[in-house]
Amino acid sequence: MGLQEKLGINVFVFWQKQTWQAFGISIVLFSIIAWSALTIFDSAYKGFGTSDEAEEAVDFVVQTTNRSGVDDIYTNESGVFRLSDHRGKVVIVDFMAISCTGCEWVTFHIDDELEHWQEMDGYDVVVISIGVYYKGTYIETIDDLEGCFGDNDTEDEASTCHYTPWNLATGAADAALLDENGSLEGERDDLMKHYSVAAPPVVYVIDHEGFPVAKEVGGSSAKDWSDFDAKVVKAIKGDASDDRFGIEAFQVGMGPVFMLGLFVGVLVYFSPCAFPVLPSYISYYLNLGLREEEMRESGKLKGKMPTSLTIGLLAGTGMLTFFLVLGGAVVLLNKFVDFASVFLYIAYFVAFLLAILGMFMLMGGTAKLMSFVQRFVDRWSTTEADEKFTPKRNMYLYGIGYAAASIDCTAAAVLPFVAYTTVAGDGATMAGLAGLMLSVLLLMTAVTMLVGLGRTMFIDFLRRATGMIKMVGAWMMTFAGIGLLYYLSAAGLQF
C-alpha cells in the first residue's frame, strides 16, 4: 500500500476544476479577512485603553540598568528613572521585552530616527525602553534586559539583542511606583495596567507638559511609522496639544478575550473537518421522530424523541464539555510548562502546522488528532439495533465528538488561544473559554433548529455546499500558515 493510500489522500485533487474555484474564492476571502482583521486590530489596539479627554500620563519610577554615560544621565544616583523629572522634554516610552513579536523592529526604528529628533530645534527628546515580562511564570529580569539590549557589542548575538543607547529599565511591579501625590512613598502597582499595555510592543509619546500625544502598537519591517513620527515632530515643536489624549487603566483583557473566544468558537463550529457531516446527522435524528411511536412500542425508547431545540442544546453542551476539559488540561499544564517563554516556538509550530494540515485536508486527508475521543463516543452511543436507544445521550456525546473532530482542523488556532489566556491570567482563561463555549452552543442550537425548520431545502443546500466549504477552508488554512510564517520572519523573530 502506497503512502497515498495509507494517508487517505488524493493528489489528483489539484487537477480538478472545483479545487481551483475554491482557490480563487479563498484568495478573495483571505485577502478581505486578513486586511480587515489587521486594520481593525491595529486601530482598535491603538485606541484600546485611551480616551479623548486629555489627561496627564500617570507618573512612575523604574529601575534602569544604570549604564555609565547612558542611563545615569537621566536617573538619580541609584539608576532610578522618574517620568516627572523630565517635564519640559518629550519622552518616548517604549514597553518591550526580549521574547516579543516585533519589539526589535521598534528599537530599530527609534534608533534610526533618534539622532534626527535630537538635532531638531525645540524640546529635547528622551527615550526609555521598559521591559514588561515581569510576572507569572516567565520573568525577564533587569540583568536579562541589560545582557540583551544594554551591551553595544551585540553584532554576533541573536537579532533580539539590538543595543539601545537610551534608558533601559524593568517595569516590574516592585520597581514601578505609580504616585499621584508627588511622593516616592505612594502605592506600588502594575505599570502595564496603568498604561493599558495588553502585550508589547506599545510605544507612547509624552509631550513637554506630561500629556500623551501618540501611541503605536506592534512592529515589523514593513510597519508604517509616518503618523507616529509626525506626532513626535509636532511634540518637539510644541505643536501637539490638539493630539493629547488620556490613558485609561485596565484589567487585563476580559472583554477582548471574551470576544476573541466568540470568534474562535465560530472557527471551531464551521471547521471543515466536522461541519460537512453535521446536516445529515442532525436530519437523521429529526427524522427518527416519524418512528417515535414504533420505537416506544418495542420498548427501545422511553419518553419522546427530543425536539430540534433539545438536540441542539444537548450537542452544544457536549461541545462545552469538551472545551471545558481542554481548558482545564491547558491550565494544569501551565503549572509545569512556561507558555510565555515558549510562545515564539509555538507561533512557528502553528504556522507550519496550518500550512501542512491545510494541504493535507485539501487532498482529502484527516489528521485525526482526537480519534481516541471518537472511540469513546462510539463506545457509549446507542443505535436502533440496541436493546435501549438513548437519543439524548447520543446527541450529547455527538457534541463531544464534533468538537474533537473540529480540532483536527482548528487545533493550530484553539490550542494557542487557550494557552494565551493562561498567560494573561485565570480570569482571562475563564473569559476566553466562556466566549468560545457560548459561541459553539448558540451556533449548534441555531443550526439544528434551522435544519429542523427548513428540512429538505436547508439540508440539501448544506450537502451541496460542503465540498466547496471544505476546500475553501483548506486553502485558507494554508494561506494563514504561510501568512503567519511571513509575519514572524518580517518581525525579525528567531529561536
VMD Tcl script that draws the C-alpha trace (Angstrom):
set ca {
  {0.00 0.00 0.00}
  {1.44 3.34 -1.04}
  {1.74 6.45 1.11}
  {-1.23 7.99 -0.69}
  {-3.48 5.06 0.26}
  {-2.17 4.93 3.85}
  {-2.90 8.60 4.45}
  {-6.19 8.55 2.58}
  {-5.21 11.47 0.36}
  {-5.80 12.17 -3.32}
  {-3.06 14.16 -5.05}
  {-5.16 14.34 -8.21}
  {-7.39 16.87 -6.48}
  {-5.12 19.54 -7.99}
  {-6.36 18.54 -11.44}
  {-9.99 19.22 -10.51}
  {-11.74 22.41 -11.55}
  {-13.50 22.77 -8.17}
  {-10.15 22.90 -6.37}
  {-9.07 25.99 -8.27}
  {-12.51 27.56 -7.99}
  {-12.11 27.17 -4.24}
  {-8.59 28.62 -4.56}
  {-9.98 31.76 -6.20}
  {-12.71 32.16 -3.60}
  {-10.16 31.62 -0.83}
  {-7.79 34.26 -2.20}
  {-10.58 36.84 -2.18}
  {-11.92 35.84 1.25}
  {-8.49 35.58 2.85}
  {-7.39 38.95 1.46}
  {-10.54 40.66 2.72}
  {-10.47 38.96 6.12}
  {-6.72 39.44 6.64}
  {-6.75 43.09 5.62}
  {-9.88 43.84 7.65}
  {-8.65 41.94 10.70}
  {-5.21 43.56 10.71}
  {-6.63 47.03 10.08}
  {-9.34 46.70 12.71}
  {-6.98 45.09 15.24}
  {-4.30 47.71 14.76}
  {-6.81 50.55 15.00}
  {-8.66 49.02 17.93}
  {-5.48 48.18 19.86}
  {-4.02 51.64 19.32}
  {-7.25 53.12 20.68}
  {-7.68 50.46 23.36}
  {-7.32 51.93 26.84}
  {-7.32 55.54 25.62}
  {-9.87 58.34 25.91}
  {-10.46 61.56 24.01}
  {-10.27 63.57 27.22}
  {-6.69 64.79 27.65}
  {-5.08 63.71 30.93}
  {-1.50 63.77 32.12}
  {0.27 60.43 31.92}
  {0.49 58.81 35.34}
  {3.85 59.36 36.98}
  {6.17 56.42 37.61}
  {9.67 55.44 38.66}
  {11.53 52.45 37.24}
  {14.90 50.86 37.90}
  {17.27 51.21 34.94}
  {20.44 49.33 34.08}
  {22.29 52.46 35.27}
  {24.87 52.29 32.49}
  {27.56 54.95 32.69}
  {27.06 57.67 30.08}
  {23.65 56.30 29.06}
  {21.11 55.74 31.85}
  {22.89 57.74 34.53}
  {22.46 60.94 32.52}
  {18.71 60.82 33.18}
  {18.46 58.96 36.51}
  {19.31 59.50 40.17}
  {22.40 58.02 41.79}
  {20.66 54.64 42.16}
  {19.73 54.44 38.48}
  {16.06 55.20 39.07}
  {14.23 57.00 36.25}
  {11.22 59.15 37.17}
  {8.90 60.40 34.46}
  {8.03 63.72 36.12}
  {11.73 64.61 36.44}
  {11.70 65.11 32.66}
  {8.84 67.54 32.43}
  {9.80 70.07 29.76}
  {11.08 67.32 27.48}
  {9.43 64.93 25.01}
  {9.57 61.43 26.49}
  {9.17 58.33 24.31}
  {8.11 55.39 26.50}
  {8.69 52.01 24.82}
  {7.11 49.00 26.52}
  {9.06 46.00 25.24}
  {10.60 42.61 26.02}
  {13.32 40.26 24.81}
  {10.90 37.47 23.82}
  {8.48 39.72 21.96}
  {6.98 39.81 18.49}
  {8.15 42.99 16.81}
  {9.90 44.68 19.75}
  {13.20 44.51 17.94}
  {11.82 46.42 14.96}
  {10.56 49.15 17.29}
  {14.04 49.65 18.70}
  {15.46 49.67 15.16}
  {13.06 52.46 14.18}
  {13.70 54.55 17.27}
  {17.44 54.12 16.74}
  {17.15 55.22 13.12}
  {15.20 58.37 14.00}
  {16.57 59.39 17.39}
  {19.57 61.41 16.19}
  {17.33 63.34 13.78}
  {14.81 64.07 16.55}
  {17.51 65.18 18.98}
  {19.01 67.58 16.43}
  {15.70 69.36 15.82}
  {15.01 72.77 17.34}
  {12.51 72.52 20.17}
  {12.06 70.34 23.22}
  {14.69 67.72 23.98}
  {13.82 64.05 23.37}
  {14.33 61.34 25.99}
  {13.70 57.65 25.30}
  {13.11 54.90 27.84}
  {12.54 51.24 27.00}
  {10.78 49.34 29.78}
  {10.76 45.53 29.95}
  {7.29 44.21 30.75}
  {7.76 40.45 31.08}
  {7.95 40.53 34.85}
  {5.10 38.43 36.20}
  {3.68 34.93 36.03}
  {6.00 32.00 35.44}
  {8.14 33.80 32.86}
  {10.23 36.75 34.03}
  {12.82 38.83 32.20}
  {14.97 40.47 34.87}
  {16.86 43.73 34.64}
  {20.02 41.65 34.19}
  {18.44 39.77 31.27}
  {17.46 43.05 29.65}
  {20.91 44.53 30.12}
  {22.55 41.40 28.75}
  {20.50 41.61 25.58}
  {19.79 45.29 24.94}
  {22.38 47.01 27.10}
  {25.64 45.87 25.55}
  {26.89 47.78 22.49}
  {28.87 44.71 21.40}
  {25.90 42.65 20.16}
  {26.80 42.19 16.50}
  {27.23 38.44 16.88}
  {24.17 37.96 19.08}
  {20.65 36.93 18.05}
  {18.57 39.60 16.33}
  {16.68 40.22 19.55}
  {19.81 41.72 21.09}
  {19.87 45.15 19.49}
  {21.81 47.68 21.54}
  {19.68 50.54 22.84}
  {21.74 53.68 23.51}
  {18.98 55.14 25.72}
  {17.40 54.39 29.11}
  {16.72 50.69 29.64}
  {14.58 49.65 32.61}
  {12.34 47.00 34.10}
  {8.69 47.70 34.75}
  {8.49 45.06 37.47}
  {5.68 45.78 39.92}
  {8.14 46.14 42.79}
  {10.21 48.69 40.80}
  {7.46 50.77 39.19}
  {5.85 53.25 41.55}
  {2.66 54.98 40.48}
  {2.27 58.10 42.50}
  {-0.49 60.73 42.46}
  {0.86 62.85 45.30}
  {4.36 63.62 44.07}
  {5.85 61.36 46.72}
  {8.02 58.30 46.27}
  {6.09 56.68 49.12}
  {2.95 56.16 47.03}
  {1.23 52.85 46.29}
  {3.10 50.36 44.11}
  {1.08 48.93 41.24}
  {1.36 47.29 37.84}
  {2.73 49.75 35.26}
  {1.26 47.75 32.36}
  {-2.23 48.18 33.77}
  {-1.95 51.94 34.14}
  {-0.51 52.36 30.64}
  {-3.00 49.94 29.07}
  {-0.37 47.55 27.75}
  {-2.00 44.21 26.94}
  {1.14 42.93 25.19}
  {4.36 44.54 23.91}
  {5.44 46.38 21.91}
  {3.50 49.52 22.83}
  {5.09 52.96 22.42}
  {3.82 56.29 23.80}
  {4.96 59.85 23.16}
  {4.60 62.12 26.20}
  {4.81 65.84 25.42}
  {6.68 68.52 27.39}
  {3.73 69.10 29.73}
  {3.25 65.42 30.53}
  {0.34 64.59 28.19}
  {0.35 61.55 25.88}
  {0.06 62.64 22.23}
  {0.81 59.44 20.29}
  {0.51 55.69 20.72}
  {1.79 52.94 18.45}
  {1.49 49.16 18.79}
  {3.22 46.28 17.07}
  {6.35 46.22 14.98}
  {7.63 44.73 11.74}
  {9.98 45.60 8.92}
  {7.04 46.84 6.84}
  {5.30 48.91 9.52}
  {4.20 52.43 8.60}
  {5.55 54.83 11.24}
  {4.69 58.04 9.39}
  {1.81 59.11 11.67}
  {3.79 58.33 14.83}
  {6.88 60.17 13.57}
  {4.83 63.20 12.57}
  {3.45 63.47 16.10}
  {6.92 63.18 17.59}
  {7.99 66.13 15.44}
  {4.90 68.11 16.48}
  {5.66 67.37 20.14}
  {9.26 68.53 19.74}
  {8.00 71.79 18.24}
  {5.35 72.17 20.95}
  {2.51 71.88 18.45}
  {0.93 68.62 19.65}
  {-1.65 69.99 22.10}
  {-4.50 69.02 19.75}
  {-3.28 65.41 19.78}
  {-3.45 64.94 23.52}
  {-5.49 62.08 24.97}
  {-5.93 60.18 28.20}
  {-4.72 56.70 29.12}
  {-7.24 54.56 30.95}
  {-6.06 51.87 33.33}
  {-7.49 48.45 32.55}
  {-7.71 44.97 33.96}
  {-6.06 42.51 31.61}
  {-8.33 41.86 28.71}
  {-11.51 40.13 29.98}
  {-13.79 41.79 27.41}
  {-11.45 41.50 24.41}
  {-10.51 37.92 25.33}
  {-14.19 37.01 25.61}
  {-14.85 38.48 22.14}
  {-11.85 36.62 20.75}
  {-13.27 33.46 22.29}
  {-16.54 34.05 20.43}
  {-14.63 34.33 17.15}
  {-12.62 31.16 17.84}
  {-15.90 29.39 18.59}
  {-17.21 30.29 15.13}
  {-14.00 28.97 13.60}
  {-14.38 25.72 15.54}
  {-18.04 25.24 14.67}
  {-17.59 25.69 10.93}
  {-14.43 23.57 10.88}
  {-14.22 21.75 7.53}
  {-13.22 18.61 9.43}
  {-16.56 18.37 11.23}
  {-19.20 20.64 9.68}
  {-19.78 18.63 6.45}
  {-21.25 15.67 8.41}
  {-23.49 17.79 10.65}
  {-26.60 18.22 8.44}
  {-27.03 14.53 7.67}
  {-26.51 13.51 11.29}
  {-29.00 16.02 12.69}
  {-31.58 15.30 9.98}
  {-31.30 11.57 10.79}
  {-32.25 12.25 14.40}
  {-35.04 14.62 13.45}
  {-36.49 12.11 11.01}
  {-36.47 9.45 13.72}
  {-39.38 11.38 15.16}
  {-41.52 9.80 12.47}
  {-40.80 6.38 14.04}
  {-41.15 7.52 17.62}
  {-44.32 5.53 18.25}
  {-42.83 2.36 16.78}
  {-39.71 2.52 18.96}
  {-41.70 3.24 22.10}
  {-43.97 0.24 21.49}
  {-40.94 -2.02 21.00}
  {-39.50 -0.81 24.33}
  {-36.39 0.67 22.75}
  {-37.33 4.28 23.55}
  {-38.53 5.77 26.82}
  {-40.29 9.09 26.60}
  {-40.43 11.25 23.47}
  {-37.87 11.90 20.80}
  {-36.06 15.18 21.51}
  {-37.06 18.28 19.57}
  {-34.64 20.17 17.33}
  {-34.09 22.72 20.14}
  {-33.28 19.96 22.62}
  {-30.98 18.23 20.13}
  {-29.10 21.48 19.52}
  {-28.75 22.21 23.24}
  {-27.58 18.68 24.01}
  {-24.98 18.65 21.20}
  {-23.88 22.16 22.17}
  {-23.48 21.06 25.79}
  {-21.32 18.19 24.59}
  {-19.07 20.69 22.83}
  {-18.96 22.78 26.01}
  {-17.83 19.73 27.97}
  {-15.00 19.00 25.55}
  {-13.60 22.54 25.60}
  {-14.01 22.80 29.36}
  {-11.88 19.68 29.77}
  {-9.39 21.00 27.20}
  {-9.14 24.34 29.00}
  {-8.65 22.63 32.35}
  {-5.89 20.48 30.89}
  {-4.06 23.53 29.49}
  {-4.43 25.43 32.78}
  {-2.99 22.43 34.63}
  {-0.19 22.10 32.07}
  {0.67 25.76 32.58}
  {1.74 24.87 36.11}
  {4.59 22.84 34.61}
  {5.19 24.48 31.20}
  {6.17 28.14 30.85}
  {3.93 29.09 27.90}
  {5.15 32.69 27.76}
  {8.76 31.64 27.35}
  {7.98 29.25 24.50}
  {5.40 31.32 22.64}
  {7.82 32.00 19.81}
  {8.28 28.27 19.27}
  {4.53 27.78 19.45}
  {4.00 30.50 16.85}
  {6.37 28.90 14.34}
  {4.93 25.44 15.04}
  {1.39 26.77 14.50}
  {2.40 28.40 11.22}
  {3.91 25.19 9.83}
  {1.00 23.14 11.16}
  {-1.58 25.37 9.47}
  {0.17 25.21 6.11}
  {0.75 21.44 6.22}
  {-2.69 20.50 7.55}
  {-4.32 22.82 5.02}
  {-2.72 20.93 2.13}
  {-3.36 17.59 3.82}
  {-7.05 18.42 4.25}
  {-7.33 19.71 0.66}
  {-6.23 16.30 -0.59}
  {-8.88 14.58 1.50}
  {-6.77 13.56 4.47}
  {-7.81 13.95 8.10}
  {-5.29 14.33 10.89}
  {-7.49 12.51 13.43}
  {-5.64 14.06 16.32}
  {-8.57 13.31 18.60}
  {-9.57 9.88 17.27}
  {-9.46 8.46 20.82}
  {-12.35 10.79 21.72}
  {-14.39 9.40 18.83}
  {-13.75 5.88 20.08}
  {-15.09 6.94 23.48}
  {-18.18 8.45 21.84}
  {-18.80 5.32 19.76}
  {-18.49 3.10 22.80}
  {-21.18 4.87 24.80}
  {-23.57 5.76 21.99}
  {-26.52 3.52 21.08}
  {-28.32 2.71 17.83}
  {-31.78 1.49 16.89}
  {-30.40 -2.04 16.88}
  {-29.51 -1.88 20.58}
  {-31.88 -3.03 23.30}
  {-32.24 0.56 24.53}
  {-32.00 3.60 22.29}
  {-30.74 6.80 24.02}
  {-31.10 9.72 21.57}
  {-30.47 12.42 24.18}
  {-27.27 10.82 25.42}
  {-26.24 10.20 21.82}
  {-26.59 13.87 20.89}
  {-24.62 14.96 23.95}
  {-21.86 12.52 23.01}
  {-22.10 13.65 19.39}
  {-21.32 17.21 20.55}
  {-18.17 15.92 22.26}
  {-17.17 14.04 19.11}
  {-17.96 17.04 16.89}
  {-15.73 19.31 18.98}
  {-12.93 16.73 18.93}
  {-13.23 16.31 15.14}
  {-13.10 20.07 14.62}
  {-9.77 20.18 16.47}
  {-8.22 18.24 13.57}
  {-8.53 21.46 11.56}
  {-8.54 24.15 14.23}
  {-6.01 22.91 16.82}
  {-3.48 25.42 15.45}
  {-5.84 28.23 16.45}
  {-7.63 26.81 19.51}
  {-4.66 25.49 21.48}
  {-2.52 28.68 21.23}
  {-5.66 30.72 22.10}
  {-6.25 28.71 25.27}
  {-2.53 28.86 26.07}
  {-2.56 32.66 25.61}
  {-5.43 33.02 28.09}
  {-3.41 31.13 30.70}
  {-0.56 33.61 30.26}
  {-2.98 36.53 30.65}
  {-4.31 35.05 33.91}
  {-7.02 32.80 35.30}
  {-9.69 35.46 34.75}
  {-8.72 35.66 31.07}
  {-8.85 31.87 30.80}
  {-12.40 31.82 32.09}
  {-13.42 34.74 29.86}
  {-11.88 33.20 26.74}
  {-13.38 29.77 27.34}
  {-16.75 31.34 28.16}
  {-16.73 33.16 24.81}
  {-15.70 30.04 22.90}
  {-18.25 27.79 24.61}
  {-21.11 30.28 24.32}
  {-20.35 30.67 20.62}
  {-20.44 26.95 19.83}
  {-23.54 26.40 21.99}
  {-25.53 29.13 20.25}
  {-24.38 28.07 16.78}
  {-25.15 24.39 17.35}
  {-28.61 25.24 18.67}
  {-29.37 27.73 15.88}
  {-28.22 25.47 13.01}
  {-30.06 22.47 14.45}
  {-33.28 24.47 14.64}
  {-32.78 25.72 11.09}
  {-32.35 22.14 9.90}
  {-35.49 21.22 11.81}
  {-37.48 24.08 10.31}
  {-36.09 24.03 6.78}
  {-35.87 20.30 6.47}
  {-35.13 19.18 2.90}
  {-34.28 22.55 1.35}
  {-31.77 23.60 4.01}
  {-30.23 20.13 4.27}
  {-29.81 19.83 0.51}
  {-28.17 23.25 0.35}
  {-25.67 22.33 3.07}
  {-24.91 18.99 1.45}
  {-24.22 20.61 -1.91}
  {-22.02 23.24 -0.30}
  {-19.94 21.02 1.99}
  {-17.40 20.02 -0.67}
  {-16.67 23.62 -1.55}
  {-16.70 24.64 2.14}
  {-14.06 22.04 2.91}
  {-11.83 23.08 0.01}
  {-12.13 26.79 0.77}
  {-11.34 26.09 4.43}
  {-8.31 24.01 3.48}
  {-6.90 26.73 1.19}
  {-7.48 29.40 3.85}
  {-5.70 27.32 6.48}
  {-2.73 27.06 4.12}
  {-2.77 30.81 3.43}
  {-2.99 31.51 7.17}
  {0.08 29.34 7.82}
  {2.10 30.99 5.04}
  {0.95 34.44 6.17}
  {1.94 33.73 9.76}
  {5.37 32.50 8.67}
  {5.85 35.68 6.67}
  {4.78 37.83 9.61}
  {7.12 36.07 12.02}
  {10.07 36.41 9.65}
  {9.18 40.05 8.84}
  {9.13 40.78 12.56}
  {12.71 39.52 12.79}
  {11.89 36.65 15.14}
  {14.46 33.90 15.65}
  {14.79 30.98 18.01}
}
mol new
graphics top color blue
foreach p $ca { graphics top sphere $p radius 0.5 }
foreach p [lrange $ca 0 end-1] q [lrange $ca 1 end] { graphics top cylinder $p $q radius 0.2 }
display resetview
